[in-house]
Amino acid sequence: VIHGQLDKAASFPRPERPAPRRPGRGGSHGSLHLDCARALAAIYVLGTRLGKHFTGITSLRPHRGPGARSALISALIRRLAARRSSATRSQKPHPAPLDARPATSAQVEILDAKTREKLCFLDKVEPHATIAEIKNLFTKTHPQWYPARQSLRLDPKGKSLKDEDVLQKLPVGTTATLYFRDLGAQISWVTVFLTEYAGPLFIYLLFYFRVPFIYGHKYDFTSSRHTVVHLACICHSFHYVKRLLETLFVHRFSHGTMPLRNIFKNCTYYWGFAAWMAYYINHPLYTPPTYGAQQVKLALAIFVICQLGNFSIHMALRDLRPAGSKTRKIPYPTKNPFTWLFLLVSCPNYTYEVGSWIGFAIMTQCLPVALFSLVGFTQMTIWAKGKHRSYLKEFRDYPPLRMPIIPFLL
Ligand SMILES: NC(=O)c1ccc[n+]([C@@H]2O[C@H](COP(=O)([O-])OP(=O)(O)OC[C@H]3O[C@@H](n4cnc5c(N)ncnc54)[C@H](OP(=O)(O)O)[C@@H]3O)[C@@H](O)[C@H]2O)c1
């Protein structure tokens, strides 16, 4: 009977809004003082019926008299607390974050994620140290692994922790075990982009000016008689100059570096395609598009609109992130009509980028350009899907109408 009453008391409606739960303290069981408040409220409501049952508790008998009521309440609270703590003990708890304990310093051991070999033991780490600070400490013992090369994880196969993550907020014990992976030699993003984009600009111009050893001696430094060839050169150069300037003055990247090996892959892609496209477009035997000036004008309009759109989206993304920060927000349309595509897709800059290349393909009517558009579209769709997924995961109020790259379709 007593246990039944205790259960009723415990399930009595909460008299006020619950206090925020503290991690690592039994989670769903709530805090002790809340239980007490609920028990007290229950006692007053259950009144004499509850009191009748208390008389049957042997341990409470000595408390009859003027102090009996408060003794009953204390005993009841103690029992509730004991039941709660035994329920909590019976569950296997997750390691509590460090801030749930009065720790003044923590220890961090760093193991190799592949071999589990202990690489480093850091004693007396401040509980509020960030992962970036732990990386700096690790570098002191292993200078070959500078911070940008390091990936630290809670799980050997899990995701990398962010530099700004704080040790005491992580679900680790007083000795935190972190797993290390070497990301390989790193290079700054700006260097990567500049190399990737300066290459196509320069390579295209070599073909446009027909430098020696490309088309045969008699064509050296000759010029095409087709207007579209000159227009194509202007469009291509404009596109890459724009990208270079955006890399330097517009984008606010959140990652400082990327693996060095990526530069070889990316440059092969951009430089290779630029050379292949330029070779055919600037070839002395090149023939202009089937529908002549009309086709070129239409293509130029598509190209210009998409370039403006792409630039507008880059500006909108830049304005989302205060200088020097890594904040990510949901992008919304602004007063600029080119940004209204944000109503329908998550990555309109990719949509406009693909549009520009389709425009360029129509203008030049050149197969390598069409292939470059297709490969770029495939790659950007993969990235757009990834970005779309992370928006959905990160923001619960993410606009449901949006698709990754193509409105209503993809
Ligand atoms: N032709 C091709 O094959 C091809 C392929 C890829 C890209 N591109 C061109 O290169 C451009 C840049 O590519 P990207 O992949 O770097 O584009 P992106 O991921 O959309 O990023 C553009 C810039 O905006 C920032 N950003 C993105 N979403 C943000 C958000 N929600 N809040 C705050 N900042 C945000 C990015 O920072 P983070 O550093 O945090 O990402 C980055 O600095 C593209 O728009 C496209 O024109 C061309």
The ligand as an ORCA input file, in Angstrom:
! r2SCAN-3c Opt
* xyz 0 1
  N      32.223     24.018    -62.116
  C      32.367     23.230    -61.115
  O      32.616     22.051    -61.264
  C      32.235     23.770    -59.712
  C      32.243     22.889    -58.644
  C      32.131     23.394    -57.358
  C      32.010     24.761    -57.140
  N      31.998     25.617    -58.181
  C      31.868     27.074    -57.989
  O      32.540     27.498    -56.844
  C      31.617     28.175    -55.977
  C      32.000     27.921    -54.532
  O      31.872     26.538    -54.283
  P      31.676     25.970    -52.818
  O      31.504     24.499    -52.951
  O      32.730     26.498    -51.922
  O      30.264     26.662    -52.442
  P      29.510     26.693    -51.061
  O      29.808     25.486    -50.261
  O      28.090     27.022    -51.313
  O      30.207     27.883    -50.260
  C      30.371     29.181    -50.721
  C      30.794     30.036    -49.506
  O      29.656     30.273    -48.682
  C      29.867     29.753    -47.380
  N      28.601     29.174    -46.915
  C      27.902     28.174    -47.507
  N      26.768     27.924    -46.824
  C      26.760     28.771    -45.765
  C      25.853     28.999    -44.664
  N      24.727     28.297    -44.541
  N      26.143     29.947    -43.753
  C      27.284     30.662    -43.878
  N      28.182     30.500    -44.887
  C      27.920     29.580    -45.816
  C      30.941     28.708    -47.532
  O      31.624     28.512    -46.333
  P      32.203     27.059    -45.891
  O      33.677     27.200    -45.989
  O      31.727     26.904    -44.488
  O      31.642     26.021    -46.810
  C      31.809     29.330    -48.603
  O      32.645     30.306    -48.053
  C      30.252     27.605    -56.343
  O      29.188     28.449    -56.005
  C      30.396     27.458    -57.807
  O      30.178     28.697    -58.434
  C      32.123     25.138    -59.461
*
